[in-house]
């Protein structure tokens, strides 16, 4: 065992307390962040019953377009808001920061809404013919999501995870019945799905405006905004490149294959989004938690263990999703067997999320130093690889080729971002242990897919994962001791 794998002897309880705090906030945020992921996954049986793969492909295409427009309209100010909030505890400064961010986002979001209404037809043509009405309602969705995120981000920097969760769960309770009414009763198809998805967001946003009325006001600090743009704008090319990696493959599958394949591929992505839900919860809590650690040695030590534990959880989830994917697809699309081939793409997409988990952790070191200029290079490298592999693999293998291209691009993205982050802010990550958890997960997944598929085998391989790690010496003595206290087990 290398020295870096052993936790330092000083303040072991302090590290555990910090990780417990991060875990608590992540768990609570997980309940809140379930809003969009709940709709994406658990509404699938409804969508697959009332929409064919082509109609669902239209929804996914416009969703991808909304995602890229969100990046452009926010212009990095959302990221700068998190970083600048902790520069001072002065209430007047923080109020000025909030108001400056609020009015900048309001202006850009409204511009996007107007463009979607005025140019709906040409935008529809550019998006493989999704339909002008779909574009118009997507413009409202875009406006609602960007502005809603701005106000809920304030809960995040305040580390008020319960308030964030209440807002998100209220969003769910409003969105689900409206969506069901529009899709099942009114038979509005893709338009009904999109209108249903932004209705709850709009209603909660109006309530948040009233709740925050004393903090909001007509104030925009141009000097502060320039500083925020200096920090945030270099992140925009990086975010756009990330969009290519996350969403561009859906456009390419539509161009190089069919919209039906887009619909199938999107089902596989939605199954993988169960993992994204986990990381969304973590990612929501992580920036405020990571920036709040003042001591550099303490921060580096904490970041090291966070990477190990997050990749462990992500790898275990990837094993489960990959092995159970054939049955999950049949549950989500019980009446439409045209969606069932989606199961083939789940495994590479699940392991892409493992790379993304590591990416989330190591990226915080770059933001901590405020040296974000290299970010776009790492993201661009992943995007270029993704596009190149898609041109090569999709014509031959369809959506499965897109899934493997996504995995390759995320692996490259994580590698480059880690290299750059270590140059700027070196953290003693536990690479031996990280490699072990990923390697064991990949081996169990490969074995489970090569053998005849059965639910019993899927359960056996999934439950074996932590036991195989134990047999290979993954757990540290302090971790084994804590597990013995937490579990109803006795040491031999």
LUMSEDO-846088 format. One record per residue (C-alpha): residue number from 1; x, y, z; residue in three letters. Coordinates in steps of 0.5 Angstrom, whole numbers, plus 500, padded with zeros to 3 digits. Layout:
BEGIN
> NUM|X|Y|Z|ALA $
...
% end
This chain:
BEGIN
> 1|500|500|500|UNK $
> 2|503|507|498|UNK $
> 3|504|512|503|UNK $
> 4|499|517|499|UNK $
> 5|493|511|500|UNK $
> 6|494|512|508|UNK $
> 7|490|518|511|UNK $
> 8|494|522|515|UNK $
> 9|494|521|522|UNK $
> 10|492|528|524|UNK $
> 11|485|530|525|UNK $
> 12|482|523|522|UNK $
> 13|475|525|525|UNK $
> 14|475|532|522|UNK $
> 15|475|529|515|UNK $
> 16|470|524|516|UNK $
> 17|466|530|519|UNK $
> 18|467|534|513|UNK $
> 19|465|528|508|UNK $
> 20|459|527|512|UNK $
> 21|457|534|511|UNK $
> 22|458|533|504|UNK $
> 23|454|527|504|UNK $
> 24|448|530|508|UNK $
> 25|448|536|503|UNK $
> 26|448|531|497|UNK $
> 27|443|526|500|UNK $
> 28|438|532|501|UNK $
> 29|440|535|494|UNK $
> 30|439|528|491|UNK $
> 31|431|529|493|UNK $
> 32|431|536|490|UNK $
> 33|435|534|484|UNK $
> 34|430|528|482|UNK $
> 35|425|533|479|UNK $
> 36|428|533|472|UNK $
> 37|431|526|473|UNK $
> 38|424|523|475|UNK $
> 39|421|526|469|UNK $
> 40|426|524|465|UNK $
> 41|426|516|467|UNK $
> 42|420|515|471|UNK $
> 43|415|518|466|UNK $
> 44|418|514|460|UNK $
> 45|413|509|460|UNK $
> 46|408|514|459|UNK $
> 47|412|517|453|UNK $
> 48|413|510|450|UNK $
> 49|406|509|450|UNK $
> 50|404|515|447|UNK $
> 51|410|517|443|UNK $
> 52|413|513|437|UNK $
> 53|421|513|437|UNK $
> 54|421|518|432|UNK $
> 55|416|523|436|UNK $
> 56|421|522|442|UNK $
> 57|427|523|438|UNK $
> 58|424|530|436|UNK $
> 59|423|531|444|UNK $
> 60|431|529|445|UNK $
> 61|433|533|439|UNK $
> 62|430|540|442|UNK $
> 63|432|538|449|UNK $
> 64|439|538|446|UNK $
> 65|438|545|443|UNK $
> 66|435|548|449|UNK $
> 67|442|545|453|UNK $
> 68|446|549|448|UNK $
> 69|442|555|448|UNK $
> 70|442|555|456|UNK $
> 71|450|555|456|UNK $
> 72|450|561|451|UNK $
> 73|445|565|455|UNK $
> 74|448|564|462|UNK $
> 75|455|566|459|UNK $
> 76|459|563|465|UNK $
> 77|456|568|470|UNK $
> 78|452|562|473|UNK $
> 79|459|559|475|UNK $
> 80|462|566|477|UNK $
> 81|456|567|482|UNK $
> 82|459|561|486|UNK $
> 83|466|563|486|UNK $
> 84|465|570|487|UNK $
> 85|460|569|493|UNK $
> 86|465|566|498|UNK $
> 87|470|572|496|UNK $
> 88|466|576|502|UNK $
> 89|461|575|507|UNK $
> 90|459|582|507|UNK $
> 91|451|582|506|UNK $
> 92|451|588|501|UNK $
> 93|456|585|497|UNK $
> 94|453|579|496|UNK $
> 95|446|582|495|UNK $
> 96|450|586|489|UNK $
> 97|453|580|486|UNK $
> 98|446|577|486|UNK $
> 99|442|583|483|UNK $
> 100|448|583|478|UNK $
> 101|447|576|476|UNK $
> 102|440|576|476|UNK $
> 103|439|582|471|UNK $
> 104|444|579|466|UNK $
> 105|441|572|466|UNK $
> 106|434|575|465|UNK $
> 107|436|580|459|UNK $
> 108|440|574|456|UNK $
> 109|434|569|457|UNK $
> 110|429|574|454|UNK $
> 111|433|575|448|UNK $
> 112|433|567|447|UNK $
> 113|425|567|448|UNK $
> 114|424|572|443|UNK $
> 115|429|569|438|UNK $
> 116|425|562|438|UNK $
> 117|418|566|437|UNK $
> 118|421|570|431|UNK $
> 119|425|564|428|UNK $
> 120|421|558|429|UNK $
> 121|421|555|422|UNK $
> 122|428|556|420|UNK $
> 123|430|553|427|UNK $
> 124|426|547|426|UNK $
> 125|429|546|419|UNK $
> 126|436|546|422|UNK $
> 127|434|541|427|UNK $
> 128|432|536|423|UNK $
> 129|424|538|422|UNK $
> 130|422|538|429|UNK $
> 131|416|543|428|UNK $
> 132|415|550|429|UNK $
> 133|411|549|435|UNK $
> 134|416|545|438|UNK $
> 135|421|550|437|UNK $
> 136|416|556|440|UNK $
> 137|414|552|446|UNK $
> 138|422|550|447|UNK $
> 139|423|558|447|UNK $
> 140|419|558|454|UNK $
> 141|422|552|457|UNK $
> 142|429|555|455|UNK $
> 143|427|562|459|UNK $
> 144|424|558|465|UNK $
> 145|430|554|466|UNK $
> 146|435|559|466|UNK $
> 147|432|564|470|UNK $
> 148|429|558|475|UNK $
> 149|436|556|476|UNK $
> 150|439|563|477|UNK $
> 151|434|563|484|UNK $
> 152|435|556|486|UNK $
> 153|443|557|485|UNK $
> 154|442|562|491|UNK $
> 155|440|556|496|UNK $
> 156|446|552|494|UNK $
> 157|451|558|496|UNK $
> 158|447|559|502|UNK $
> 159|448|551|503|UNK $
> 160|440|551|504|UNK $
> 161|439|544|501|UNK $
> 162|432|543|505|UNK $
> 163|430|549|501|UNK $
> 164|432|547|495|UNK $
> 165|429|541|495|UNK $
> 166|422|544|497|UNK $
> 167|423|548|491|UNK $
> 168|425|542|487|UNK $
> 169|419|537|489|UNK $
> 170|414|542|489|UNK $
> 171|416|543|481|UNK $
> 172|415|535|481|UNK $
> 173|408|535|484|UNK $
> 174|406|541|479|UNK $
> 175|409|538|473|UNK $
> 176|407|531|473|UNK $
> 177|400|532|473|UNK $
> 178|400|537|468|UNK $
> 179|404|533|463|UNK $
> 180|400|527|464|UNK $
> 181|394|531|462|UNK $
> 182|397|534|456|UNK $
> 183|400|528|453|UNK $
> 184|394|523|455|UNK $
> 185|388|527|455|UNK $
> 186|390|532|450|UNK $
> 187|394|528|446|UNK $
> 188|399|534|444|UNK $
> 189|405|529|443|UNK $
> 190|412|533|443|UNK $
> 191|409|540|445|UNK $
> 192|405|537|451|UNK $
> 193|411|534|453|UNK $
> 194|415|540|453|UNK $
> 195|409|545|456|UNK $
> 196|408|540|461|UNK $
> 197|416|540|463|UNK $
> 198|416|548|464|UNK $
> 199|409|549|467|UNK $
> 200|412|547|474|UNK $
> 201|418|551|473|UNK $
> 202|415|557|471|UNK $
> 203|410|557|477|UNK $
> 204|415|555|482|UNK $
> 205|420|561|479|UNK $
> 206|414|566|480|UNK $
> 207|414|564|488|UNK $
> 208|421|564|488|UNK $
> 209|421|571|486|UNK $
> 210|416|573|491|UNK $
> 211|420|570|496|UNK $
> 212|427|573|494|UNK $
> 213|423|580|493|UNK $
> 214|427|584|499|UNK $
> 215|434|581|496|UNK $
> 216|432|583|488|UNK $
> 217|432|590|486|UNK $
> 218|434|594|480|UNK $
> 219|442|594|481|UNK $
> 220|447|592|476|UNK $
> 221|454|593|478|UNK $
> 222|458|593|471|UNK $
> 223|465|593|474|UNK $
> 224|463|586|478|UNK $
> 225|460|584|472|UNK $
> 226|466|585|468|UNK $
> 227|470|581|473|UNK $
> 228|465|575|473|UNK $
> 229|465|575|465|UNK $
> 230|473|575|466|UNK $
> 231|472|569|470|UNK $
> 232|466|565|467|UNK $
> 233|467|567|459|UNK $
> 234|473|562|459|UNK $
> 235|468|557|461|UNK $
> 236|463|558|456|UNK $
> 237|467|554|450|UNK $
> 238|469|549|455|UNK $
> 239|461|548|456|UNK $
> 240|460|548|449|UNK $
> 241|465|543|448|UNK $
> 242|461|539|454|UNK $
> 243|455|540|450|UNK $
> 244|458|536|444|UNK $
> 245|460|531|448|UNK $
> 246|453|530|452|UNK $
> 247|448|532|447|UNK $
> 248|451|532|440|UNK $
> 249|451|525|439|UNK $
> 250|444|525|438|UNK $
> 251|444|530|432|UNK $
> 252|449|526|429|UNK $
> 253|445|519|430|UNK $
> 254|439|523|427|UNK $
> 255|444|525|421|UNK $
> 256|448|519|420|UNK $
> 257|442|514|422|UNK $
> 258|435|515|423|UNK $
> 259|430|519|428|UNK $
> 260|428|512|431|UNK $
> 261|435|511|433|UNK $
> 262|435|517|436|UNK $
> 263|429|515|440|UNK $
> 264|432|508|442|UNK $
> 265|439|512|444|UNK $
> 266|435|517|448|UNK $
> 267|432|511|452|UNK $
> 268|439|508|454|UNK $
> 269|441|515|456|UNK $
> 270|435|516|460|UNK $
> 271|437|509|464|UNK $
> 272|444|512|465|UNK $
> 273|441|518|468|UNK $
> 274|440|514|474|UNK $
> 275|447|515|475|UNK $
> 276|447|523|473|UNK $
> 277|442|524|478|UNK $
> 278|447|521|483|UNK $
> 279|452|526|481|UNK $
> 280|447|532|480|UNK $
> 281|446|531|487|UNK $
> 282|453|531|489|UNK $
> 283|455|536|484|UNK $
> 284|450|541|487|UNK $
> 285|453|540|494|UNK $
> 286|460|540|491|UNK $
> 287|462|547|489|UNK $
> 288|460|551|496|UNK $
> 289|463|545|500|UNK $
> 290|469|545|496|UNK $
> 291|470|553|496|UNK $
> 292|468|553|504|UNK $
> 293|474|549|506|UNK $
> 294|479|555|507|UNK $
> 295|486|551|509|UNK $
> 296|490|548|503|UNK $
> 297|492|542|506|UNK $
> 298|485|540|509|UNK $
> 299|482|542|502|UNK $
> 300|487|537|498|UNK $
> 301|486|532|503|UNK $
> 302|479|532|503|UNK $
> 303|479|532|495|UNK $
> 304|483|526|495|UNK $
> 305|478|522|499|UNK $
> 306|472|525|495|UNK $
> 307|475|522|489|UNK $
> 308|476|515|491|UNK $
> 309|469|515|494|UNK $
> 310|465|518|489|UNK $
> 311|468|513|483|UNK $
> 312|467|507|488|UNK $
> 313|460|509|488|UNK $
> 314|459|511|481|UNK $
> 315|463|504|479|UNK $
> 316|458|500|483|UNK $
> 317|452|504|480|UNK $
> 318|455|502|473|UNK $
> 319|455|495|474|UNK $
> 320|448|495|476|UNK $
> 321|445|499|471|UNK $
> 322|449|495|465|UNK $
> 323|447|488|468|UNK $
> 324|440|490|469|UNK $
> 325|439|494|463|UNK $
> 326|435|489|459|UNK $
> 327|430|488|464|UNK $
> 328|430|496|466|UNK $
> 329|428|497|458|UNK $
> 330|422|493|458|UNK $
> 331|420|496|465|UNK $
> 332|420|503|462|UNK $
> 333|417|501|455|UNK $
> 334|413|495|456|UNK $
> 335|408|496|450|UNK $
> 336|413|498|445|UNK $
> 337|418|493|443|UNK $
> 338|421|498|438|UNK $
> 339|425|501|444|UNK $
> 340|428|495|447|UNK $
> 341|435|495|443|UNK $
> 342|436|501|447|UNK $
> 343|439|496|452|UNK $
> 344|445|495|448|UNK $
> 345|448|502|449|UNK $
> 346|447|502|457|UNK $
> 347|454|499|459|UNK $
> 348|458|504|455|UNK $
> 349|454|510|457|UNK $
> 350|454|508|465|UNK $
> 351|462|508|465|UNK $
> 352|462|514|461|UNK $
> 353|458|517|468|UNK $
> 354|464|514|472|UNK $
> 355|469|518|468|UNK $
> 356|464|524|469|UNK $
> 357|464|523|476|UNK $
> 358|472|524|477|UNK $
> 359|471|530|472|UNK $
> 360|467|533|477|UNK $
> 361|472|533|483|UNK $
> 362|478|534|479|UNK $
> 363|475|540|476|UNK $
> 364|474|544|483|UNK $
> 365|482|545|483|UNK $
> 366|482|549|477|UNK $
> 367|476|553|479|UNK $
> 368|479|554|486|UNK $
> 369|486|557|483|UNK $
> 370|481|561|478|UNK $
> 371|486|559|472|UNK $
> 372|480|557|468|UNK $
> 373|483|559|461|UNK $
> 374|485|552|459|UNK $
> 375|478|549|461|UNK $
> 376|476|549|454|UNK $
> 377|482|546|451|UNK $
> 378|481|539|455|UNK $
> 379|473|540|453|UNK $
> 380|475|541|446|UNK $
> 381|479|535|446|UNK $
> 382|474|531|448|UNK $
> 383|469|534|443|UNK $
> 384|473|533|437|UNK $
> 385|474|526|439|UNK $
> 386|467|525|440|UNK $
> 387|465|527|433|UNK $
> 388|471|524|430|UNK $
> 389|469|517|433|UNK $
> 390|461|518|431|UNK $
> 391|463|519|424|UNK $
> 392|467|513|424|UNK $
> 393|462|508|428|UNK $
> 394|455|511|427|UNK $
> 395|454|509|420|UNK $
> 396|457|502|422|UNK $
> 397|454|501|429|UNK $
> 398|448|506|430|UNK $
> 399|447|508|437|UNK $
> 400|452|503|440|UNK $
> 401|457|507|436|UNK $
> 402|455|513|439|UNK $
> 403|455|510|446|UNK $
> 404|462|508|445|UNK $
> 405|464|514|442|UNK $
> 406|462|518|449|UNK $
> 407|465|513|453|UNK $
> 408|472|514|449|UNK $
> 409|471|522|450|UNK $
> 410|469|522|457|UNK $
> 411|476|518|459|UNK $
> 412|480|523|455|UNK $
> 413|476|529|458|UNK $
> 414|478|526|465|UNK $
> 415|485|525|463|UNK $
> 416|487|532|460|UNK $
> 417|483|535|466|UNK $
> 418|486|532|471|UNK $
> 419|493|533|468|UNK $
> 420|492|540|468|UNK $
> 421|489|541|475|UNK $
> 422|495|537|478|UNK $
> 423|499|542|475|UNK $
> 424|495|548|478|UNK $
> 425|493|545|484|UNK $
> 426|497|538|486|UNK $
> 427|492|534|490|UNK $
> 428|495|527|492|UNK $
> 429|489|523|489|UNK $
> 430|489|515|491|UNK $
> 431|490|513|484|UNK $
> 432|492|506|486|UNK $
> 433|485|505|489|UNK $
> 434|481|509|484|UNK $
> 435|484|504|478|UNK $
> 436|482|498|482|UNK $
> 437|475|500|483|UNK $
> 438|474|502|476|UNK $
> 439|478|495|474|UNK $
> 440|474|491|478|UNK $
> 441|467|494|476|UNK $
> 442|469|493|468|UNK $
> 443|471|486|469|UNK $
> 444|465|484|473|UNK $
> 445|461|488|467|UNK $
> 446|464|484|462|UNK $
> 447|463|477|465|UNK $
> 448|456|479|466|UNK $
> 449|455|481|459|UNK $
> 450|459|475|456|UNK $
> 451|455|470|460|UNK $
> 452|448|468|459|UNK $
> 453|443|473|461|UNK $
> 454|439|472|468|UNK $
> 455|437|476|473|UNK $
> 456|440|472|478|UNK $
> 457|447|473|475|UNK $
> 458|446|480|475|UNK $
> 459|444|480|482|UNK $
> 460|450|476|484|UNK $
> 461|455|480|480|UNK $
> 462|453|487|483|UNK $
> 463|453|484|490|UNK $
> 464|460|481|489|UNK $
> 465|463|488|487|UNK $
> 466|465|490|494|UNK $
> 467|467|483|496|UNK $
> 468|472|483|491|UNK $
> 469|474|490|493|UNK $
> 470|475|487|500|UNK $
> 471|479|481|497|UNK $
> 472|484|485|493|UNK $
> 473|485|490|499|UNK $
> 474|482|496|497|UNK $
> 475|479|498|504|UNK $
> 476|484|502|509|UNK $
> 477|484|499|516|UNK $
> 478|481|506|518|UNK $
> 479|475|504|513|UNK $
> 480|475|497|515|UNK $
> 481|474|499|523|UNK $
> 482|469|504|521|UNK $
> 483|465|499|517|UNK $
> 484|465|494|523|UNK $
> 485|462|499|527|UNK $
> 486|456|501|522|UNK $
> 487|455|494|520|UNK $
> 488|452|488|524|UNK $
> 489|458|484|523|UNK $
> 490|464|482|527|UNK $
> 491|471|482|526|UNK $
> 492|474|474|525|UNK $
% end
